[in-house]
């Protein structure tokens, strides 16, 4: 299983990382950007734009979808979030917590993370001419136990 740090200390660290990124890029430190970051950390699982947008709205924090999209891209650029395409045209996001495998059920879409440090180490230490890897993300598709039992 992937290491899950204390949410408060993780949020504090990621907030500092975002502030540093925005300062280096001479970008505005808007309350919306920090609210989106906070909610992304609270969601903790793989989420899409609509889930994040709806979670913000449910708490009475009104922000445009365009702001959510743009901020998610900014957070990916800052190395705070990772974007995944587990299915065509379906971007999912998660807090960047290192490399791990995603086990994805092709029927119900459930996503489970597992740590395979030997595979991760091999991928990250592999020589890729003209390229320096920062993290790896691998996906394994199949059926979860629940869907497999329904097939029988």
Secondary structure as UniProt FT lines:
FT   HELIX           7..25
FT   HELIX           31..43
FT   HELIX           49..58
FT   TURN            59..60
FT   HELIX           65..77
FT   TURN            78..79
FT   STRAND          81..87
FT   TURN            88..89
FT   STRAND          90..95
FT   STRAND          100..105
FT   TURN            106..108
FT   STRAND          111..114
FT   HELIX           117..125
FT   TURN            129..130
FT   STRAND          137..142
FT   HELIX           145..151
//
